[in-house]
Amino acid sequence: MSSDKKEIREVIFGYGHENVLATHHSTLEFTKDTRLSKKGDCILVVATDKSLTDLSNEFKEALLNSNAKLTIQIEVDNLIEEVHAKGSTHLILNHPAEMVIRKSDHASDRTLAVQADKAAKDISREMVEKLKNPNQKAKITFIVQG
């Protein structure tokens, strides 16, 4: 592997919640928050053990590049969902609780990645059903190449 195609991984863990809906059309979110209202229709996983501020500087630096490609693997029991998104020079990556993956190019302090190929509504309904159980653990692996 050449040095210009370095791969950096971050793994986070979190849980489902009875109010997981995953119906949002343009965003997908993971949060450290343990409470979730029905308004949080983009949230898939709560009580994560990391937020944007907890990600390594090496990972963040790699993501702060418009050529960076981010693969997000969500594992729940034996189900795996993969989301592909991009980095951006406009990312801030410093929100203390929330990580938002967006289909658009919008970047705020909550944005992890942009131009995603999936939003909350695109996640398999089988996985979403499992994540309605507050005891359901989820493993999320972020792999950035850039």
For each residue, the residues with C-beta under 8 A, 3 or more apart:
1: 5 6 7
2: 5
3: 6
4:
5: 1 2 145 146
6: 1 3 62 145 146
7: 1 143 144 145
8: 56 58 59 62 143 144
9: 59 141 142 143 144
10: 50 55 56 59 141 142
11: 139 140 141 142
12: 30 48 49 50 139 140 142
13: 48 49 137 138 139 140
14: 30 31 45 46 47 48 49 137 138 140
15: 45 46 47 134 135 136 137 138
16: 20 45 46 76 130 131 132 133 134 135 136 138
17: 20 36 43 46 47 131 132 134
18: 132 133 134
19: 36 37 38 40 132
20: 16 17 36 43 44 46 128 131 132
21: 38 40 41 120 128
22: 28 41 42 43 44 120 121 123 128 131
23: 41 120 121
24: 27 28 41 42 119 120 121
25: 103 119 120 121
26: 102 103 104 119
27: 24 42 100 101 102 103 119 120
28: 22 24 42 44 83 100 101 116 118 119 120 123
29: 40 42 43 44 98 99 100 101 110 120
30: 12 14 43 44 45 46 48 98 99 140
31: 14 36 40 43 45 46 47 48 51 97 98 99
32: 46 47 48 49 50 51 96 97 98
33: 36 46 47 97 98
34: 46 47
35: 46
36: 17 19 20 31 33 40 43 46
37: 19 40
38: 19 21 41
39:
40: 19 21 29 31 36 37 43
41: 21 22 23 24 38 120
42: 22 24 27 28 29 100 119 120
43: 17 20 22 29 30 31 36 40 46 120
44: 20 22 28 29 30 74 120 123 128 131 138
45: 14 15 16 30 31 48 74 131 138 140
46: 14 15 16 17 20 30 31 32 33 34 35 36 43
47: 14 15 17 31 32 33 34
48: 12 13 14 30 31 32 45 51 99 140
49: 12 13 14 32 54
50: 10 12 32 54 55
51: 31 32 48 54 95 96 97 98 99
52: 55 93 94 95 96 98 99 109 110 112
53: 93 94 95 96
54: 49 50 51
55: 10 50 52 59 60 93 142
56: 8 10 59 60
57: 60 61
58: 8 61 62
59: 8 9 10 55 56 62 63 142 144
60: 55 56 57 63 64 91 93
61: 57 58 64
62: 6 8 58 59 65 68 87 144 145 146
63: 59 60 68 70 87 88 91 93 112 113 144 146
64: 60 61 68 87 88 89 91 93
65: 62 68 87 88 89 146
66: 86 87 88 89
67: 87 146
68: 62 63 64 65 86 87 88 144 145 146
69: 84 85 86 87 144 145 146
70: 63 84 85 86 87 112 113 142 143 144 145
71: 82 83 84 141 142 143 144 145
72: 82 83 84 85 101 113 140 141 142 143
73: 80 81 82 140 141 143
74: 44 45 80 81 82 83 123 127 138 139 140
75: 79 80 138 139 140 141
76: 16 79 81 127 130 131 136 137 138 139
77: 130 136
78:
79: 75 76 124 126 127 130
80: 73 74 75
81: 73 74 76 118 123 124 127
82: 71 72 73 74
83: 28 71 72 74 101 116 117 118
84: 69 70 71 72 116 117 118
85: 69 70 72 101 102 112 113 114 115 116 117
86: 66 68 69 70 113 114 115 116
87: 62 63 64 65 66 67 68 69 70 91 113 114 144 146
88: 63 64 65 66 68 91 105 107 111 113 114
89: 64 65 66
90: 105 107
91: 60 63 64 87 88 107 111 112 113 114
92: 95 107 108 109 111
93: 52 53 55 60 63 64 109 111 112
94: 52 53 109
95: 51 52 53 92 98 99 109 110
96: 32 51 52 53
97: 31 32 33 51
98: 29 30 31 32 33 51 52 95 110
99: 29 30 31 48 51 52 95 110 112
100: 27 28 29 42 108 110 111 112
101: 27 28 29 72 83 85 111 112 113 116 119
102: 26 27 85 105 106 111 113 114 115 116 119
103: 25 26 27 115 116 117 118 119
104: 26 114 115
105: 88 90 102 114 115
106: 102 111 114
107: 88 90 91 92 111 114
108: 92 100 111
109: 52 92 93 94 95
110: 29 52 95 98 99 100
111: 88 91 92 93 100 101 102 106 107 108 114
112: 52 63 70 85 91 93 99 100 101 142
113: 63 70 72 85 86 87 88 91 101 102 116
114: 85 86 87 88 91 102 104 105 106 107 111
115: 85 86 102 103 104 105
116: 28 83 84 85 86 101 102 103 113 119
117: 83 84 85 103 122
118: 28 81 83 84 103 122 123
119: 24 25 26 27 28 42 101 102 103 116 122
120: 21 22 23 24 25 27 28 29 41 42 43 44 123
121: 22 23 24 25
122: 117 118 119
123: 22 28 44 74 81 118 120 127 128
124: 79 81 127 128
125: 128 129
126: 79 129 130
127: 74 76 79 81 123 124 130 131
128: 20 21 22 44 123 124 125 131 132
129: 125 126 132
130: 16 76 77 79 126 127 133 136
131: 16 17 20 22 44 45 76 127 128 136 138
132: 16 17 18 19 20 128 129 136
133: 16 18 130 136
134: 15 16 17 18
135: 15 16
136: 15 16 76 77 130 131 132 133
137: 13 14 15 76
138: 13 14 15 16 44 45 74 75 76 131
139: 11 12 13 74 75 76
140: 11 12 13 14 30 45 48 72 73 74 75
141: 9 10 11 71 72 73 75
142: 9 10 11 12 55 59 70 71 72 112
143: 7 8 9 70 71 72 73
144: 7 8 9 59 62 63 68 69 70 71 87
145: 5 6 7 62 68 69 70 71
146: 5 6 62 63 65 67 68 69 87
